[in-house]
Amino acid sequence: MSEQAAQTEQAEQAARGGQTAMGERPLLEITDLHVGFQTQTGLVPAVNGVNLTLGAGKTLAIVGESGSGKSTTAHAIINLLPGSGKITGGRVLFDGQDLTTFSEKQLQDVRGRLIGFVPQDPMANLNPVWSIGFQVEEAIRANGLASDRKDVKNRAIQVLKDAGLADADKRMKQFPHQFSGGMRQRVLIGMGLASRPKLLIADEPTSALDVTVQRRILDHLETLTRDIGTSVLFITHDLGLAAERAEQLVVMYKGKVVEAGPSAEILQNPMHPYTQRLVAAAPSLASRRIQSASQHLVDIDYEAPKVTEGIDLIQAAEARAEAQASAAAREAAIVVEDLTKVYKIRGVKGAASSLTAVDKVSFSIERGTTMALVGESGSGKSTVAKMLLKLEDATSGRIAIGGVDLAPLTGKPLLELRSRMQPVFQDPYGSLDPLRNIGNTIAEPLNTHKVGDRASRRARVRELLDQVALPEALVTRYPNELSGGQRQRVAIARALALKPEIVVLDEAVSALDVLVQAQILRLLADLQAEMDLTYLFITHDLAVVRVIADRVAVMQRGRIVEAATTDEVFDNPREKYTQDLLDAIPGAGIALGI
């Protein structure tokens, strides 16, 4: 037996055992699970012989990149597989009963009542045209928790209060768009736990939330599940979060379990090359800034035994820090002075009030460097980006790009300036036209600004695809045919089409898996070194800031409360708010074994 096969067999044995005490029957036991998706060319396997065990009252996390089979495994437990997916083999024993043999009616009695489910995207899973109260009440009726109209309403209010919404009775008539991301996620968690289930499946429950909001929600979830004795199955790509919140960790790759065991033990001493690569690439566990490198993290051979990348990054970061310390100051690409944005909000019966989203913000970014603008949702950082791109007009203050005042620019001068300053948005699928193929998407800025002829534009598209390490064959593909990481590379290629001097990245990597995220961050570092680009990197993830930014500005309630070099902010934060953000990074204090 090869060493690789032996490691996989040991991982499966660890996943099958170790989660329950001697003599106890596990709450959930998955044995040799196989799941496939029917296509025109036949059945495509997605999960290949997964084994795992979860004891009553315990928490287990499944980690892995997109396509590893972690979400498919979780959805297969309650047979909520999308589209043509189906279980083709194996058993799913829940409390001693094999759920794979249950009829649809029997499964409906299990879903919600005995097994709760918290999906990833709260906005996509809450109906935008129904009030929050109506949707919670519907879930209560469906699970048979109450039938009388008054009882249903009272139970719904209690569910929202249990989810951490103190003014639940007032919020019942509000709609999802009137809730923040954290509040929407609390609603879904409340609905998932409404019937006090024995098992809660949480699929990336906090991936799009700020670290402080994430911590509050996970603390609240931990309290609720502990009080009612619920077991939790976490699906996540954040190794730091998995290590902090789960006693057991299962690592999946290509539909198989490659490593399993106690979370801290796996992170401190990862045995499988793929786990080692995950740990090395995890920004929440990293310690220094990513450096430019000639080799991208593309088509990685995870079977290769040698993993030195994390060590190389730290050594390169130290060299960069020394070089920056001795470098002379460069000219400012962006200067922002006393920038203020006030919104007028229409109230009841025509009454109006004002909201100051950005309050006298000032900063500058040297050419060829990266500044990160960080803070919680609602701190004003995205509003700053919109004013910088002149998608919003400033109420007062000044923005200068390359010495040119932005305020008076209109028409052709503004169009010319925008060609030098391009955005990359958070959601690569939402920011790409689904009806436009990749070649036309990347060429769109060239067409808008009338750069070159058709042949030169095609050549530029090929050049850009090569720059972002995508094959030329993708030119005729459409966004829905690409992975999340590939779509974000396309968005970056489109932003670089006009050879800009400045790129504004608004949460550009927050929704990506850790390995894809590492690829994009490395790509951005390489492009910056090659093209002398200036980045404004807007994010709520301070772990990413550590590995991408030269300087950090921390925003709170519309103001910059702290600004310094990245090392100064991380090693010696002056403000309690900054320290709270740093403390909320999951897994930051875990000592690694690689």
C-alpha positions, 0 to 999 in steps of 0.5 A: 500500500502506498503512503498516500493510500495509507494516509487516506485510509487512516483519515477515513478511520479517524473520521469514522471514530473518535467523535463519540465516547466508548459505548455511545451510539453516534448521532450521525454516522455516514458510511461509504457515501457516494453521490453523483450528478446525472449529465448528458454524458453520464453520471459524474461522481462528486462524493466518493466513499465518505465516512464520518461520525458525529456524536451527540452534542459535538461539533464537527467541521468539514473543510476543503476547496470548492468542488471538494464535495463538502457541501454535497456531503452535507446536503446528501444527509437530508437529501437536498441535493441540487438538480440531478444529484442523487445518492448512489451508494452508502448509508447515512445513519441518523440516530440509528436510522438510515435516512437513505431509505426514507421516503420524501414524506419521511424526510420532510418530518426529519428536516427542520424538526430533527435536523436544522439547516442554515444555508450560506447566503441569507439574501438568496435564501430569504424571499425578498417580497415576503416580510421576515415575520411571515417567513419565520411563521411559515417555517414554524407552521411547516415544522408543526411547532404551532398552529393557532395564529396567535401562537405562531406569531408569539413563537416567531417573535420568540425565535427572533429574540432567541436569534439575538434580535431584541426588538423582534416584535417591531422587526416582524413586518420588515423585509430582508433588504431592511436587515443587515447581513448579520441580522439576516444570518441571525434570522436563518440561524433562528429558523434552523434552531426553531424546533430545537433539532438534534443536529444543525447543518451550517453551510458557510454560515458566516463567510460573507460577514465581518469578523466581529459580526461573525464572532458575535453570531458564532458565539450566539450559535454556540450558546444556543446549541450548547443550551439545547444539546444540538450537534453541529456540522460546519461546512467552511473554507476558513481553517481558523474558524474550523479550529476555533469552533469545532472539536473535530475536523474533516478535510475533503479533497476530490470527493474523499476524506484525506485527513480527519481528527482533532482540529488543533492537532490537524492544524498544528501537525497536518499530515496530508500534502493537501492539508499542508497546502491549505494551512500554508495558504490560509490568510487567517493563519498567515503571518506576513505579506504575500510577495510577488512570485514567478509561479502562480498557485495554478494546477497544484499537484497536491500529491507532491510531498514538499510544501515550503510555500508558507515558509517562503512567503515569510522569508520574502516578507521579511526581505520586503519589509527591509526594502520598504524601510530603506526606500524613499517616499514615492509620489502619491497616486491618490490623495483624499482630504476631509472627504464627507458624504451625507445622505438625506433619508426620507422619513414618515409623512415627508419628514427627512433626516440625514445620515453621515456615511463618511465623516472628514476622511483623509488619507494618501496612497503612494504609487505602486503600493497597497492600502487597505481600508478596513472596518465593519459593515456600515463603517463607510469604506465602500462609500469611500470607494464609490466616491473615488470612482465617482459613482457617488458625489462627495458632499464636501472634501477633496479627492485628487488622482495623480494631482487632478481634482476629481470634483469638477470632472465630467464628460470626456475628462472623467471618462479618460480618468476612469480609464486609469482607475478600474474596479474589481467587485466582491461578487465575480458572478454578479459583476459579469454579464451572464449573456456575454462570453469571457472574450467580450467581457474582457474586451468591454472596456476596450470597446467603451473607450474605443481602444484599437481595432478588432484584431488588436483587441482580440490580441489584448484579450489573449494577453490578459488571459495569459496575465491572469493565468487563464487558458485561451480556450475560455474566450468563448465560455460564459460566466456560469461555466467557470469556477468562482476563482476563474470568474474573479480572474476574469474580473481582474483581467477586465479591470487591467484591459486599459492598463490602469494605474489604480485598481480599487478592489472592493471585497474582491476575495472575501467569497473565495475558498482559501486556495483560490483566495491565495491564488488571487492574492498572489496574482495581485502581488505579481501584477503590482510588481510587474505593472507598478499598480496602486491598489485600494483594497477594501475588506472586512477581513483583517487576515487578508490585509496582513498578506496583501497591504503595505498600509492600513486605515481602520474605519469606524462609523464613517471616520478613520480611527487608526492608520499606519503600516500593516505591521504597526497596526497588527503588532501594536494597535492603538485603538481598542476598536482595532484590537477588537477587529484583530481579536476577532480573526478566527484562528489567529493565535493558533501555533502551526506545525509547518 
